[in-house]
Amino acid sequence: MTTFALVHRQTTSGRTDNSTATPVTKEKDDKNIDVQRKRRSQKNHASYAINGGYQKTRYTSQIGLIYLKPIVRYSTSVYFHSKSDFYEEPRSPKDNRAEAERVRCGLLGDGVSGRANVISDKEFRDKNKALTTSNQQKHAEQLIPKDINLHKDENRRNHHTDKYEHSNLIVRRGHSFDVTVTFNRPYEALQDTIILQFAVGYRPQESKGSIIRVPLTKETVYGAWSVKIAQFNRENVRLQVTSAADAVVGRYQFYVETKTSVSGSDKQEEFRYQYPEEIIVLFNPWCKG
């Protein structure tokens, strides 16, 4: 915000002259700076700053607009640094956004000492093993998700979100919704393990609760994330998912992960599939949890 400052000059008669100010010369300006520094050190006056930084202050004179920075104000005098010493041209919004991105990603250059080597959001997600997906089937016995049906119309009606124009599945936290997963072969409970995974935010982490891994359970756990089998028909498994009553409101990435015990190996073969659309979770005024 631009602040208007009126310069008061001390006349030879000892009275204050409030007439239009004239910009000081470079020599007088430097002399005033030296005098002021001595006075400030002796009297320990507080610095007079505008908004806590080098903001531009302008006053009118006979030769136009002059932009200067006030240093310390006494009863009748205002001392200024010159424009060339402190005033910087304002940056454009585009430059400000670029600077903020460089600060956030730690890309300020070689001259910044002590700065951590922070990576970008994309690099962070690429290095997070919990967010990586499988490209191909490693074993013939693996259980592989082939298709996912979110039952958008049915779920949105049950969650009172069918009036929203957004095409994604929109559900309310604390309330269950159904998802049908079609696999490449019939599901075998003794051999196969199904885990649903939800991730929210730009840098999700399981330790911070922004990556939620939900294994199959026999009963719904109210108030917490849970998933159970509602219907089972060979390759098609209909799952009932219940989100936590205090789940983060936001856009969730949805993953289906399977682990299969294969013959001749002690390790389970894993496969993770990511649904291409996000699931939006809203607040729930009907949830008592």
KATATA-V888001 format. One record per residue. N is the residue number from 1. RES is the residue in one small letter. SS is DSSP state (H for helix, E for strand, - for the rest). PHI is phi as a letter, one per 40 degrees, with the letter a starting at -180 (* if undefined). Layout:
n/res/ss/phi
N/RES/SS/PHI
N/RES/SS/PHI
This chain:
n/res/ss/phi
1/m/-/*
2/t/-/c
3/t/E/b
4/f/E/c
5/a/-/b
6/l/-/b
7/v/-/c
8/h/-/c
9/r/E/b
10/q/E/c
11/t/-/c
12/t/-/c
13/s/-/c
14/g/-/g
15/r/-/b
16/t/E/c
17/d/E/b
18/n/-/c
19/s/-/c
20/t/-/c
21/a/-/c
22/t/-/b
23/p/-/d
24/v/-/c
25/t/-/c
26/k/H/c
27/e/H/c
28/k/H/c
29/d/H/c
30/d/H/c
31/k/H/c
32/n/H/c
33/i/H/c
34/d/H/c
35/v/H/c
36/q/H/c
37/r/H/c
38/k/H/c
39/r/H/c
40/r/H/c
41/s/H/c
42/q/H/c
43/k/H/c
44/n/-/f
45/h/-/c
46/a/-/c
47/s/-/c
48/y/-/c
49/a/-/b
50/i/E/b
51/n/-/f
52/g/-/g
53/g/E/a
54/y/-/c
55/q/-/c
56/k/-/c
57/t/E/b
58/r/E/b
59/y/E/b
60/t/E/c
61/s/E/a
62/q/-/c
63/i/-/b
64/g/E/h
65/l/E/c
66/i/E/b
67/y/E/b
68/l/E/b
69/k/E/b
70/p/E/c
71/i/E/b
72/v/E/b
73/r/E/b
74/y/-/b
75/s/-/c
76/t/-/b
77/s/-/b
78/v/E/b
79/y/E/b
80/f/E/b
81/h/E/c
82/s/-/c
83/k/H/c
84/s/H/c
85/d/H/c
86/f/H/b
87/y/-/c
88/e/-/b
89/e/-/c
90/p/-/c
91/r/-/c
92/s/-/c
93/p/H/d
94/k/H/c
95/d/H/c
96/n/H/c
97/r/H/c
98/a/H/c
99/e/H/c
100/a/H/c
101/e/H/c
102/r/H/c
103/v/H/c
104/r/H/c
105/c/H/c
106/g/-/g
107/l/-/b
108/l/-/c
109/g/-/h
110/d/-/c
111/g/-/c
112/v/-/c
113/s/-/c
114/g/-/g
115/r/-/c
116/a/-/c
117/n/-/c
118/v/-/c
119/i/-/c
120/s/-/c
121/d/H/c
122/k/H/c
123/e/H/c
124/f/H/c
125/r/H/c
126/d/H/c
127/k/H/c
128/n/-/c
129/k/H/c
130/a/H/c
131/l/H/b
132/t/-/c
133/t/-/b
134/s/-/c
135/n/-/c
136/q/-/a
137/q/-/c
138/k/-/c
139/h/-/a
140/a/-/c
141/e/-/c
142/q/-/c
143/l/-/c
144/i/-/b
145/p/E/c
146/k/E/b
147/d/E/a
148/i/E/b
149/n/E/b
150/l/-/c
151/h/-/f
152/k/H/d
153/d/H/c
154/e/H/c
155/n/H/c
156/r/H/c
157/r/H/c
158/n/H/c
159/h/-/b
160/h/-/f
161/t/-/b
162/d/-/c
163/k/-/c
164/y/-/c
165/e/-/c
166/h/-/c
167/s/-/c
168/n/-/c
169/l/-/c
170/i/E/b
171/v/E/b
172/r/E/b
173/r/-/c
174/g/-/g
175/h/-/b
176/s/E/c
177/f/E/a
178/d/E/b
179/v/E/b
180/t/E/b
181/v/E/b
182/t/E/b
183/f/E/b
184/n/-/c
185/r/-/a
186/p/-/c
187/y/-/c
188/e/-/b
189/a/-/c
190/l/-/c
191/q/-/b
192/d/E/b
193/t/E/b
194/i/E/b
195/i/E/b
196/l/E/c
197/q/E/b
198/f/E/b
199/a/E/b
200/v/E/b
201/g/-/g
202/y/-/c
203/r/-/b
204/p/-/c
205/q/-/a
206/e/H/c
207/s/H/c
208/k/H/b
209/g/-/g
210/s/-/c
211/i/E/b
212/i/E/b
213/r/E/b
214/v/E/b
215/p/E/c
216/l/E/c
217/t/-/b
218/k/-/c
219/e/-/b
220/t/-/c
221/v/-/c
222/y/-/c
223/g/-/g
224/a/-/b
225/w/-/c
226/s/E/a
227/v/E/a
228/k/E/a
229/i/E/c
230/a/E/c
231/q/E/a
232/f/E/a
233/n/E/b
234/r/-/f
235/e/-/c
236/n/E/c
237/v/E/b
238/r/E/c
239/l/E/b
240/q/E/b
241/v/E/b
242/t/E/b
243/s/-/c
244/a/-/c
245/a/-/c
246/d/-/b
247/a/-/c
248/v/-/c
249/v/-/c
250/g/E/i
251/r/E/b
252/y/E/b
253/q/E/c
254/f/E/b
255/y/E/b
256/v/E/b
257/e/E/b
258/t/E/b
259/k/E/b
260/t/E/b
261/s/E/c
262/v/-/b
263/s/-/c
264/g/-/g
265/s/-/a
266/d/-/c
267/k/-/c
268/q/E/c
269/e/E/c
270/e/E/b
271/f/E/a
272/r/E/b
273/y/E/b
274/q/E/b
275/y/-/c
276/p/-/c
277/e/-/b
278/e/-/c
279/i/E/b
280/i/E/c
281/v/E/b
282/l/E/b
283/f/-/c
284/n/-/b
285/p/-/c
286/w/-/c
287/c/-/c
288/k/-/c
289/g/-/c
